Amino acid sequence: ALMFDQIYQRRLKAEIETWIAHGWVSREAAGHILAEAEKGDGRSKLPLALAAVGVICVALAITAFIAANWDGIPRAVRLFGIAALVIGANLAAARAAATGRAGVADLATAFAVLVFTGGLSLVGQIYHLPQDWAGGALLITLGSLGAAWLGQSRLTLAFAAVAAITWQCLAAEAHPALRLAE
C-alpha cells in the first residue's frame, strides 16, 4: 500500500506543475493539495479488493460444503444454518457500519447476499420447487437491492446488477418475444 501511495504522490507532484502552468490551480492551492496528499492515511483500496475476493470464495466454499454434504445434514439444520449465516452477516454489517467501518460493512453485506443466493438455490432443491430460474433471479435481484440499500454496500449493488442482467436474460429465454407473421 505504501508503494502505491508513493507512486501516487510522485505522479501528483509531476501533474501539479502542469496544472499551475495552465492556471488551473494557484501555487498556494497546489501547496495545500500536496500537503494534504502527504498527510494521506496510507490506506490503499487493494486490501479491500482482496478481501472482497476472499468473501466471495468463503461464501462459495460454504455453499459447496452444504451441497457436498447434502444428504448428511438434516433438513432443519440446513435451513437454520443458512438463515443464521444470512442474519449473522447482516448483524455484523450493521455493527461495522455503526462503528464507522464501511468497508467491513460492505463486505459483510455482500457475504450475506451471496449466502442468501446459495441458500435460495439449496432451499429450492429441498422442497423440489419448480425450476423458475427467471423468478429466482428476480428474487435475488430484489433481495440484493434491498440489502445494498440498507447496508449501503457498493459490492452488493454490483451483485444486484449482475442478478438483474441474469434475470432479464433468463426471462427472455423463458418468454421469447412475439414475432410478426413473416
C-alpha positions in Angstrom: 0.0 0.0 0.0 2.9 2.3 0.8 4.3 1.8 -2.6 1.0 2.8 -4.3 0.9 5.9 -2.2 4.4 6.9 -3.1 3.7 6.4 -6.8 0.6 8.5 -6.5 2.4 11.3 -4.7 5.2 11.3 -7.4 2.6 11.5 -10.1 0.7 14.2 -8.3 3.8 16.3 -7.9 4.5 16.0 -11.7 0.9 16.8 -12.7 0.5 19.7 -10.3 3.2 21.6 -12.1 1.2 21.3 -15.3 -1.9 22.4 -13.5 -0.1 25.5 -12.3 1.3 26.2 -15.8 -2.2 26.1 -17.2 -3.6 28.3 -14.5 -5.9 25.6 -13.2 -4.6 26.0 -9.7 -2.6 28.6 -7.9 0.8 28.0 -6.3 -0.9 28.4 -2.9 -3.6 25.9 -3.7 -1.0 23.4 -5.1 0.9 23.6 -1.9 -2.3 22.8 0.1 -3.1 19.9 -2.3 0.4 18.4 -1.9 0.4 18.9 1.9 -3.0 17.1 2.1 -1.7 14.3 -0.1 1.3 13.8 2.1 -0.9 13.6 5.2 -2.7 10.7 3.5 -3.9 7.9 5.7 -1.7 5.4 3.8 -4.7 3.2 3.1 -5.0 1.5 -0.2 -8.1 0.0 -1.8 -6.1 -3.2 -2.7 -6.6 -4.9 0.7 -10.4 -4.2 0.4 -10.4 -5.6 -3.1 -8.6 -8.8 -1.9 -11.0 -9.1 1.0 -13.9 -8.9 -1.5 -12.4 -11.8 -3.4 -12.0 -13.7 -0.1 -15.6 -13.1 0.9 -16.8 -14.5 -2.5 -14.6 -17.5 -2.1 -15.7 -18.2 1.5 -19.4 -17.9 0.5 -18.9 -20.2 -2.4 -17.0 -22.7 -0.1 -19.8 -22.7 2.4 -22.4 -23.3 -0.3 -20.2 -26.1 -1.8 -19.8 -27.7 1.6 -23.5 -27.8 2.2 -24.2 -29.1 -1.3 -21.5 -31.8 -1.0 -22.9 -33.0 2.4 -26.5 -32.6 1.4 -27.7 -36.0 2.4 -25.7 -36.0 5.7 -27.2 -32.7 7.0 -30.7 -32.8 8.4 -33.2 -30.6 6.6 -33.9 -28.4 9.6 -30.2 -27.8 10.2 -29.7 -26.8 6.6 -32.4 -24.2 6.8 -31.4 -22.9 10.2 -27.7 -22.8 9.1 -28.5 -20.7 6.0 -30.8 -18.4 7.9 -28.3 -18.0 10.7 -25.5 -17.1 8.3 -27.6 -14.5 6.5 -28.9 -13.0 9.7 -25.4 -13.1 11.4 -23.7 -11.5 8.4 -26.3 -8.7 8.3 -25.9 -8.1 12.0 -22.1 -8.0 11.6 -22.6 -5.5 8.8 -24.9 -3.3 10.9 -22.4 -3.4 13.8 -19.5 -2.5 11.4 -21.5 0.4 9.9 -22.4 1.7 13.4 -18.7 1.8 14.3 -17.7 3.6 11.1 -16.1 0.6 9.4 -17.8 1.0 6.0 -15.5 -1.4 4.2 -16.2 -4.2 6.6 -20.0 -3.5 6.5 -19.8 -3.6 2.7 -18.1 -7.0 2.7 -20.4 -8.5 5.4 -23.5 -7.3 3.4 -22.1 -8.9 0.2 -21.4 -12.1 2.1 -25.0 -12.2 3.4 -26.3 -11.8 -0.1 -24.1 -14.5 -1.5 -25.1 -16.9 1.2 -28.8 -15.9 0.5 -28.3 -16.7 -3.2 -26.7 -20.0 -2.5 -29.3 -20.8 0.2 -32.2 -19.9 -2.2 -30.9 -22.5 -4.7 -30.4 -25.1 -2.0 -33.8 -24.5 -0.4 -35.4 -24.8 -3.8 -33.8 -28.3 -4.0 -35.0 -29.2 -0.5 -38.6 -28.6 -1.3 -38.4 -29.5 -5.0 -39.7 -26.2 -6.1 -40.4 -25.8 -9.8 -37.4 -24.6 -11.8 -38.4 -21.0 -12.4 -34.9 -19.6 -12.9 -36.1 -16.2 -14.0 -38.3 -15.9 -10.9 -35.3 -16.9 -8.7 -33.1 -14.4 -10.4 -35.7 -11.7 -9.8 -35.9 -12.7 -6.1 -32.1 -12.5 -5.8 -32.2 -9.1 -7.6 -34.8 -7.7 -5.2 -33.1 -9.2 -2.1 -29.7 -7.8 -3.3 -31.1 -4.4 -4.0 -32.7 -4.3 -0.6 -29.5 -5.4 1.2 -27.4 -2.9 -0.9 -29.7 -0.1 0.1 -30.0 -1.0 3.7 -26.3 -1.8 4.1 -25.0 1.0 1.8 -23.0 -1.7 0.0 -21.5 -1.0 -3.4 -20.3 -4.6 -3.7 -23.8 -5.8 -3.1 -25.2 -3.3 -5.6 -22.8 -4.7 -8.2 -24.1 -8.2 -7.4 -27.7 -6.9 -7.8 -26.8 -5.5 -11.2 -25.4 -8.9 -12.3 -28.6 -10.6 -10.9 -30.8 -8.1 -12.8 -29.0 -8.8 -16.0 -29.3 -12.6 -15.4 -33.0 -12.1 -14.7 -33.5 -10.3 -17.9 -31.6 -12.9 -19.9 -33.5 -15.8 -18.3 -36.8 -14.1 -18.8 -36.1 -13.5 -22.4 -35.3 -17.2 -22.9 -38.4 -18.3 -21.0 -40.7 -15.9 -22.8 -39.4 -15.2 -26.3 -40.7 -12.0 -27.9 -43.7 -12.4 -30.1 -42.9 -12.3 -33.8 -45.0 -10.7 -36.5 -46.1 -13.0 -39.3 -43.5 -13.1 -42.0 
